[in-house]
Amino acid sequence: MIHKTIKLSLLAFLLPALLYAQTTKKLSLQEAIQLGIENSKNLKLSQNKIDESIARLEVVKNNALPSATASFLYNHAEIPTNKLVIGGADPINLPKRADAFIGTAAVEQLIYGGGKLRYAEESTKLLSEVARLDADKNKDEISYAIINTYYALYKVLQSAKVVNQNLESIASQLKQAQRFFEQGIVTKNDVLRFQLQQANVTLTQMEIENNRKIINYNFDVLLGLDENTNLDITDPGADTKQIEPLNNYLDMALTSRQELRQLDLQNQVAEVNVKSIKANTLPSVGVGANLYYINPSGKFIPPSEQYIMPVTVAASVSWNIGNLWTNKNKISEARVQQKSVGIQKDIFSDNIKTEINRNYQSYLLATNKIQILETSIAQATENDKLFESKYKNNVASAIDRIDAETLLYQAKINLEIARADAGLAYYTLLKSTGKISL
């Protein structure tokens, strides 16, 4: 019984740790992007729009098929006054009641409608391509959002790592100060200063942990994971990447940006619309066949020679001549709309150029910051060692010692953040070209 109690106690003690292990997920940047894309509700909506445009295209294609109708009618008539006399003629005797069966079937096919059906199909195909490009753009936006959040979480974790190292160093310095105080080398004020520094850095640690929880929760939602999942991420690759000349990225964007390609398709749609409006001035030609079944015998299956089944074949030509002088204004309006699309593309191209140049310069700035911070860390490290030695020899004050150590660890945090910023700046540059990829 005692052994069972011990086992249950151990299980209760280990259960929180087991639950924590179950809700911790290790993710690389590539895995995070793949998971986010698979679970993205926005991408599912984009795919639904693509499916909708494909279905709309099939509907438009069906408009070119022949139409067919069929109907069957049963008619019963009661004739109370069934004797008819007109003038002095012999009376006409009618039955007291009558039944009749009438059936019709018709098939019609549009032979030529000025090309409007073909233009409608072409326009719908182009709009389907616009929907696909819109889905590609959403995919890039989601990928970038995941990369951005991944780097944000990485920066927080790296800052926490440096702060933890700082706290370990402060604890060591505090023990040393307390020992010096017991030996009468330093005053109680020095011990208090180290304790104050420890409290301040602990507050920073708490703020960083709070930010980590917020970013981690948001990342879980973005990836479609359970909100209680603790994400253990890896180094996303903070090394600076070699970039190409600015003009290469400009050329890439002008050929790859989904928005520009969408505007090209919209321009083609506008051209098709102009052609469709012009088709209003052309005649329409159609053919059709009709079958009639007339059975006045009152019997569902009539005797021979008591029903007729005439068949008619017809061809029709229709032409709205008024469109010849009223349609030109509609064409002018469509041309203006098409021109507007071209102007929008020019404006957007200029915006892309400024965006890429800004992101390019931001990446260069981020890499230059890394070089400067690496130099500053070397200087801060040397300065920290110098004041550590001076403090041990009672040459420097506790304030000088604390300041030197604070500068060193702040420089380390700045370097980690700068490396992450440089990695994110690189992907921001790629995103602005329309080709964000790992």
C-alpha positions as CSV (number, residue, x, y, z in Angstrom):
1,M,0.0,0.0,0.0
2,I,2.9,2.3,0.9
3,H,4.5,1.5,-2.5
4,K,1.3,2.4,-4.3
5,T,1.1,5.7,-2.4
6,I,4.7,6.5,-3.3
7,K,4.0,5.7,-7.0
8,L,1.0,8.0,-7.1
9,S,2.9,10.8,-5.4
10,L,5.7,10.5,-8.0
11,L,3.1,10.5,-10.8
12,A,1.5,13.6,-9.4
13,F,4.9,15.3,-9.1
14,L,5.9,14.3,-12.7
15,L,2.6,15.0,-14.4
16,P,3.1,18.8,-14.9
17,A,6.5,18.1,-16.5
18,L,4.9,15.5,-18.8
19,L,2.2,17.8,-19.8
20,Y,4.7,20.5,-20.6
21,A,6.7,18.2,-22.7
22,Q,3.6,17.3,-24.7
23,T,2.8,20.9,-25.4
24,T,6.3,21.9,-26.5
25,K,7.0,21.9,-30.3
26,K,10.3,22.4,-31.9
27,L,10.1,24.3,-35.2
28,S,12.6,25.4,-37.9
29,L,11.7,28.4,-40.0
30,Q,10.9,26.3,-43.0
31,E,8.7,24.0,-40.9
32,A,6.8,27.0,-39.5
33,I,6.1,28.4,-43.0
34,Q,4.9,25.0,-44.2
35,L,2.6,24.5,-41.2
36,G,1.2,28.0,-41.4
37,I,0.4,27.6,-45.1
38,E,-1.3,24.3,-44.5
39,N,-3.5,25.7,-41.7
40,S,-4.1,29.2,-43.0
41,K,-7.8,30.1,-43.2
42,N,-7.0,32.9,-45.6
43,L,-5.5,30.5,-48.1
44,K,-8.5,28.2,-47.8
45,L,-10.7,31.2,-48.6
46,S,-8.4,32.0,-51.6
47,Q,-8.7,28.4,-52.9
48,N,-12.4,28.7,-52.5
49,K,-12.4,31.8,-54.7
50,I,-10.3,29.9,-57.3
51,D,-12.9,27.0,-57.2
52,E,-15.7,29.6,-57.6
53,S,-14.0,31.2,-60.7
54,I,-13.5,27.7,-62.3
55,A,-17.2,26.9,-61.7
56,R,-18.2,30.2,-63.2
57,L,-16.1,29.4,-66.3
58,E,-17.9,26.1,-66.7
59,V,-21.2,28.0,-66.5
60,V,-20.1,30.3,-69.2
61,K,-19.0,27.4,-71.4
62,N,-22.5,25.9,-71.0
63,N,-24.0,29.0,-72.6
64,A,-22.5,27.8,-75.9
65,L,-24.4,24.5,-75.8
66,P,-27.8,24.1,-77.5
67,S,-30.9,24.7,-75.4
68,A,-33.7,22.2,-75.3
69,T,-37.2,22.3,-73.8
70,A,-40.1,19.8,-73.6
71,S,-43.6,20.1,-72.2
72,F,-46.7,17.9,-72.0
73,L,-50.2,19.3,-71.3
74,Y,-53.4,17.5,-70.5
75,N,-56.6,19.7,-70.9
76,H,-60.1,18.8,-69.8
77,A,-63.1,21.0,-70.8
78,E,-66.8,20.9,-69.6
79,I,-69.2,22.4,-72.2
80,P,-72.7,22.9,-70.7
81,T,-74.1,24.8,-73.7
82,N,-73.0,22.5,-76.5
83,K,-75.3,23.7,-79.3
84,L,-74.2,26.6,-81.4
85,V,-76.4,28.3,-84.1
86,I,-74.9,31.0,-86.3
87,G,-77.4,32.9,-88.5
88,G,-79.7,30.6,-90.3
89,A,-77.2,27.8,-90.7
90,D,-77.6,24.3,-89.4
91,P,-76.8,24.1,-85.7
92,I,-73.4,22.9,-84.6
93,N,-73.5,20.3,-81.9
94,L,-70.5,20.1,-79.5
95,P,-69.8,17.4,-77.0
96,K,-70.7,18.0,-73.4
97,R,-67.0,17.5,-72.5
98,A,-63.7,17.2,-74.2
99,D,-60.1,16.0,-73.4
100,A,-56.9,16.8,-75.2
101,F,-53.2,16.0,-74.9
102,I,-50.7,18.4,-76.3
103,G,-46.9,18.0,-76.2
104,T,-44.1,20.1,-77.5
105,A,-40.3,19.7,-77.8
106,A,-37.9,22.3,-79.0
107,V,-34.1,22.5,-79.7
108,E,-32.3,25.9,-80.4
109,Q,-28.7,26.6,-81.2
110,L,-27.1,30.0,-81.5
111,I,-24.8,29.8,-84.6
112,Y,-23.4,33.3,-84.5
113,G,-23.8,36.0,-81.9
114,G,-21.1,38.4,-82.9
115,G,-18.5,36.5,-80.8
116,K,-20.1,37.5,-77.5
117,L,-20.0,33.9,-76.1
118,R,-16.4,33.5,-77.0
119,Y,-15.5,36.9,-75.4
120,A,-17.4,36.0,-72.2
121,E,-15.5,32.7,-71.9
122,E,-12.1,34.5,-72.6
123,S,-12.9,37.1,-70.0
124,T,-13.9,34.5,-67.4
125,K,-10.6,32.6,-68.0
126,L,-8.6,35.8,-67.4
127,L,-10.5,36.5,-64.2
128,S,-9.7,32.9,-63.0
129,E,-6.0,33.7,-63.5
130,V,-6.4,36.9,-61.5
131,A,-7.9,34.7,-58.6
132,R,-4.9,32.4,-58.8
133,L,-2.5,35.3,-58.6
134,D,-4.4,36.7,-55.7
135,A,-4.0,33.3,-53.9
136,D,-0.2,33.4,-54.6
137,K,0.0,36.9,-53.2
138,N,-1.8,35.8,-50.0
139,K,0.5,32.9,-49.7
140,D,3.5,35.2,-49.8
141,E,1.9,37.5,-47.3
142,I,1.3,34.6,-44.9
143,S,4.8,33.3,-45.4
144,Y,6.2,36.8,-44.6
145,A,4.0,37.1,-41.5
146,I,5.3,33.7,-40.2
147,I,8.9,34.8,-40.9
148,N,8.4,38.1,-39.2
149,T,6.9,36.4,-36.1
150,Y,9.6,33.8,-36.1
151,Y,12.3,36.4,-36.0
152,A,10.4,38.4,-33.3
153,L,10.3,35.3,-31.1
154,Y,13.9,34.5,-31.8
155,K,15.0,38.1,-30.8
156,V,13.1,37.7,-27.5
157,L,14.6,34.3,-26.8
158,Q,18.1,35.6,-27.6
159,S,17.6,38.6,-25.4
160,A,16.4,36.4,-22.6
161,K,19.5,34.2,-23.0
162,V,21.8,37.3,-22.6
163,V,19.8,38.6,-19.7
164,N,20.1,35.2,-17.9
165,Q,23.9,35.3,-18.4
166,N,23.9,38.9,-17.0
167,L,22.0,37.7,-13.9
168,E,24.5,34.9,-13.4
169,S,27.3,37.4,-13.6
170,I,25.6,39.8,-11.3
171,A,25.1,37.0,-8.7
172,S,28.8,36.3,-8.9
173,Q,29.6,40.0,-8.5
174,L,27.2,40.3,-5.6
175,K,28.9,37.4,-3.7
176,Q,32.2,39.0,-4.3
177,A,31.0,42.3,-3.0
178,Q,29.5,40.7,0.1
179,R,32.8,38.9,0.7
180,F,34.8,42.2,0.2
181,F,32.3,43.9,2.6
182,E,32.9,41.2,5.3
183,Q,36.7,41.8,4.8
184,G,36.2,45.5,5.1
185,I,37.4,46.2,1.6
186,V,34.2,47.8,0.3
187,T,31.3,49.6,2.0
188,K,27.7,48.4,2.4
189,N,26.7,50.8,-0.3
190,D,28.6,48.7,-2.9
191,V,26.6,45.6,-1.9
192,L,23.4,47.6,-2.2
193,R,24.3,48.8,-5.7
194,F,24.9,45.2,-6.9
195,Q,21.6,44.2,-5.3
196,L,19.8,47.1,-7.1
197,Q,21.4,46.1,-10.4
198,Q,20.2,42.5,-9.8
199,A,16.6,43.8,-9.2
200,N,16.6,45.9,-12.3
201,V,17.9,43.2,-14.5
202,T,15.3,40.8,-13.0
203,L,12.5,43.2,-14.0
204,T,13.9,43.2,-17.5
205,Q,13.9,39.4,-17.5
206,M,10.2,39.5,-16.4
207,E,9.3,41.9,-19.2
208,I,11.1,39.8,-21.8
209,E,9.3,36.6,-20.6
210,N,6.0,38.5,-20.8
211,N,6.7,39.5,-24.4
212,R,7.8,35.9,-25.2
213,K,4.4,34.6,-24.0
214,I,2.5,37.2,-26.1
215,I,4.5,36.4,-29.2
216,N,4.3,32.7,-28.6
217,Y,0.5,32.8,-28.3
218,N,0.1,34.9,-31.4
219,F,2.4,32.5,-33.3
220,D,0.4,29.5,-32.2
221,V,-2.8,31.2,-33.6
222,L,-1.0,32.1,-36.8
223,L,0.2,28.5,-37.3
224,G,-3.1,26.9,-36.4
225,L,-1.7,25.2,-33.3
226,D,-3.2,24.8,-29.8
227,E,-2.7,28.2,-28.0
228,N,-1.0,26.4,-25.1
229,T,1.8,25.1,-27.3
230,N,5.3,26.3,-26.3
231,L,7.4,26.9,-29.4
232,D,11.0,25.9,-29.3
233,I,12.5,27.6,-32.4
234,T,16.0,27.2,-33.9
235,D,18.4,29.9,-35.2
236,P,16.7,31.1,-38.5
237,G,20.1,31.9,-40.0
238,A,21.3,35.2,-38.7
239,D,24.4,35.2,-41.0
240,T,24.4,38.1,-43.4
241,K,23.5,37.0,-47.0
242,Q,25.2,38.2,-50.1
243,I,22.8,40.3,-52.2
244,E,22.8,41.2,-55.8
245,P,22.9,44.7,-57.3
246,L,19.7,46.8,-56.8
247,N,18.8,46.7,-60.5
248,N,18.5,42.9,-60.3
249,Y,15.8,43.2,-57.7
250,L,14.0,45.9,-59.6
251,D,13.9,43.8,-62.7
252,M,12.8,40.7,-60.7
253,A,9.9,42.7,-59.2
254,L,8.7,44.2,-62.4
255,T,8.3,40.6,-63.9
256,S,7.3,38.7,-60.7
257,R,5.0,40.9,-58.6
258,Q,1.6,39.4,-58.6
259,E,-0.1,42.8,-58.5
260,L,1.6,43.9,-61.8
261,R,0.6,40.6,-63.4
262,Q,-2.9,41.0,-62.2
263,L,-3.1,44.5,-63.7
264,D,-1.9,43.0,-67.0
265,L,-4.7,40.5,-66.9
266,Q,-7.2,43.2,-66.0
267,N,-6.0,45.1,-69.0
268,Q,-6.7,42.0,-71.2
269,V,-10.1,41.7,-69.6
270,A,-10.8,45.3,-70.5
271,E,-9.7,44.7,-74.1
272,V,-12.1,41.7,-74.3
273,N,-14.8,43.8,-72.8
274,V,-14.3,46.4,-75.6
275,K,-14.6,43.6,-78.2
276,S,-17.7,42.2,-76.5
277,I,-19.4,45.7,-76.7
278,K,-18.4,46.0,-80.3
279,A,-20.2,42.7,-80.9
280,N,-23.5,44.3,-80.0
281,T,-23.5,45.9,-83.5
282,L,-23.4,42.6,-85.2
283,P,-26.4,40.3,-86.1
284,S,-27.2,37.1,-84.3
285,V,-27.9,33.9,-86.3
286,G,-29.7,30.8,-84.8
287,V,-31.4,27.6,-85.8
288,G,-34.0,25.6,-84.1
289,A,-36.4,22.6,-84.5
290,N,-39.8,22.1,-82.9
291,L,-41.9,19.0,-82.5
292,Y,-45.6,19.2,-81.7
293,Y,-47.9,16.4,-80.5
294,I,-51.7,17.1,-80.6
295,N,-54.1,14.5,-79.4
296,P,-57.8,15.7,-79.2
297,S,-59.2,12.2,-78.9
298,G,-59.3,12.3,-75.1
299,K,-57.4,9.0,-74.8
300,F,-53.8,8.9,-73.6
301,I,-53.0,6.5,-76.4
302,P,-55.1,7.6,-79.3
303,P,-56.4,5.4,-82.1
304,S,-54.6,5.7,-85.4
305,E,-55.2,8.8,-87.5
306,Q,-56.7,10.7,-84.5
307,Y,-53.6,12.7,-83.6
308,I,-51.0,14.8,-85.4
309,M,-47.2,15.4,-84.9
310,P,-46.0,18.3,-87.0
311,V,-42.2,19.1,-87.0
312,T,-40.9,22.5,-87.9
313,V,-37.3,23.6,-88.6
314,A,-36.4,27.3,-88.6
315,A,-33.5,29.7,-88.9
316,S,-33.5,33.2,-87.5
317,V,-31.5,36.3,-88.0
318,S,-31.8,39.2,-85.6
319,W,-30.1,42.6,-85.7
320,N,-30.5,45.5,-83.4
321,I,-29.7,48.2,-85.9
322,G,-30.0,51.0,-83.3
323,N,-26.8,49.7,-81.7
324,L,-24.9,51.0,-84.8
325,W,-25.2,54.6,-83.5
326,T,-25.8,54.1,-79.7
327,N,-23.0,51.6,-79.1
328,K,-20.0,54.0,-79.8
329,N,-20.4,55.7,-76.4
330,K,-20.2,52.4,-74.6
331,I,-17.0,51.6,-76.5
332,S,-15.5,54.9,-75.5
333,E,-16.4,54.3,-71.9
334,A,-14.8,50.8,-72.0
335,R,-11.6,52.3,-73.6
336,V,-11.4,54.9,-70.7
337,Q,-11.7,52.1,-68.2
338,Q,-8.9,50.2,-70.0
339,K,-6.7,53.2,-70.0
340,S,-7.3,53.6,-66.2
341,V,-5.9,50.1,-65.7
342,G,-2.7,51.1,-67.6
343,I,-2.3,54.2,-65.4
344,Q,-2.7,52.1,-62.3
345,K,0.1,49.8,-63.4
346,D,2.4,52.7,-64.0
347,I,1.7,54.1,-60.6
348,F,2.2,50.8,-58.9
349,S,5.4,50.2,-60.8
350,D,6.8,53.4,-59.4
351,N,5.7,52.4,-55.9
352,I,7.4,49.1,-56.2
353,K,10.7,50.8,-57.2
354,T,10.7,53.0,-54.1
355,E,9.7,50.0,-51.9
356,I,12.5,47.9,-53.2
357,N,15.1,50.6,-52.9
358,R,13.9,51.3,-49.3
359,N,14.2,47.6,-48.4
360,Y,17.6,47.3,-50.1
361,Q,19.0,50.2,-48.2
362,S,17.5,48.9,-45.0
363,Y,19.3,45.6,-45.4
364,L,22.6,47.3,-46.1
365,L,22.1,49.4,-43.0
366,A,21.3,46.3,-40.9
367,T,24.5,44.5,-42.0
368,N,26.6,47.6,-41.3
369,K,25.1,47.8,-37.8
370,I,26.2,44.2,-37.2
371,Q,29.8,45.1,-38.1
372,I,29.8,48.1,-35.8
373,L,28.2,46.2,-32.9
374,E,30.7,43.3,-33.2
375,T,33.4,46.0,-32.8
376,S,31.6,47.5,-29.9
377,I,31.3,44.2,-28.1
378,A,35.1,43.6,-28.4
379,Q,35.6,47.1,-26.9
380,A,33.0,46.5,-24.2
381,T,34.5,43.2,-23.3
382,E,37.9,44.7,-22.9
383,N,36.4,47.6,-20.9
384,D,34.6,45.1,-18.6
385,K,37.7,43.1,-17.9
386,L,39.6,46.3,-17.1
387,F,37.1,47.5,-14.6
388,E,36.7,44.0,-13.1
389,S,40.4,44.0,-12.4
390,K,40.3,47.5,-11.0
391,Y,37.3,46.7,-8.8
392,K,39.1,43.6,-7.4
393,N,42.1,45.8,-6.6
394,N,39.8,48.4,-5.1
395,V,40.8,51.0,-7.7
396,A,37.4,51.3,-9.4
397,S,34.0,51.9,-7.7
398,A,31.0,49.6,-7.8
399,I,29.3,52.1,-10.1
400,D,32.1,51.9,-12.6
401,R,32.1,48.1,-12.4
402,I,28.3,47.9,-12.9
403,D,28.4,50.4,-15.8
404,A,31.0,48.4,-17.6
405,E,29.1,45.2,-17.2
406,T,25.8,46.8,-18.3
407,L,27.4,48.2,-21.4
408,L,28.8,44.7,-22.3
409,Y,25.5,42.9,-22.0
410,Q,23.5,45.6,-23.7
411,A,25.9,45.4,-26.6
412,K,25.4,41.6,-26.7
413,I,21.6,42.1,-26.8
414,N,21.9,44.7,-29.5
415,L,24.1,42.4,-31.6
416,E,21.6,39.5,-31.4
417,I,18.7,41.9,-32.3
418,A,20.7,43.4,-35.2
419,R,21.5,39.9,-36.6
420,A,17.8,39.0,-36.5
421,D,16.8,42.4,-38.0
422,A,19.3,41.8,-40.9
423,G,17.8,38.3,-41.6
424,L,14.3,39.8,-41.5
425,A,15.4,42.7,-43.7
426,Y,16.6,40.2,-46.3
427,Y,13.3,38.4,-46.5
428,T,11.5,41.8,-46.6
429,L,13.6,42.6,-49.7
430,L,12.7,39.3,-51.3
431,K,9.0,39.8,-50.5
432,S,9.0,43.2,-52.3
433,T,10.3,41.4,-55.4
434,G,7.3,39.0,-55.4
435,K,9.6,35.9,-54.8
436,I,9.9,35.3,-51.1
437,S,11.5,31.8,-50.6
438,L,14.0,30.1,-48.3
